[in-house]
C-alpha cells in the first residue's frame, strides 16, 4: 500500500546526489585497490561519454551491428 508522502524537496534530491557520488567514488577506489589501475578507470559515466564521442555508443536493435 502506498503511504501519503510529502514531495521530495530539491535539497533532499541534491543531498541524495552528493551521497551517490560519494559512494561511487568509494567503489571506484576499492575496485582500483582490488583489481589494479586508477579509480578513474572504473568510472562508468566517463566510459560511456567517451564511447558516445567516438560514435561507438549508438544503440543497435537486437544487439546487431
N, C-alpha and C positions, 0 to 999 in steps of 0.2 A: 504494500500500500504506500502511496505517496503521502508524504507529510507536507503540511503547509510550511513553506520555507520563504525566507526573505531573499530577494535577489542578491547575487554576489556583487560586492562593490568593486570599483576599479582598483582600489587599494588592495583588496584581497586577491584580485587577479594578478596584480603586479608582484605581491608577496609570493604567490604560488610560482610565478615565472622565475623569480630570483632563487627560490628553493630548488626548482627543477634544474636550473643552470648550475647551482652548487653541487647537486647530486651528480649531474652529468660530468662535471669536472673531476669529482672524486672517482667515478667509474673509469674515466679515461686514464687517470693517474694509476689506478690499480691495474688496469689492463696493460699499461706500459710496463709496470713493475713486474707483472706476472709473465708477460709474453714478449717483452722487449720493445724497443722503439721509443718514440716520444709520445706523450699524451695526445698531441695534435694528430698523430697517425690514426687515432681511434675516434675522430670527430666525424660522425656520420653526416652532419649537415654540411661540413666543408667538402666531404667526398661528393655528395650529390650536387653541390654547387659547381664543383669542378667538372663533373660529368655533364651538366647542363651547358656549361661554357664550351665544352668540347663537342657538343652536339650528340653525345652518347647517352644522354638521359631521356631520350624520346620514348614515350610509351608505345608499345607494339602490341597489336591484338594477338591473342592466343600465344604469346611468347615467341612468335616467329621473328624472322629477321627483316 
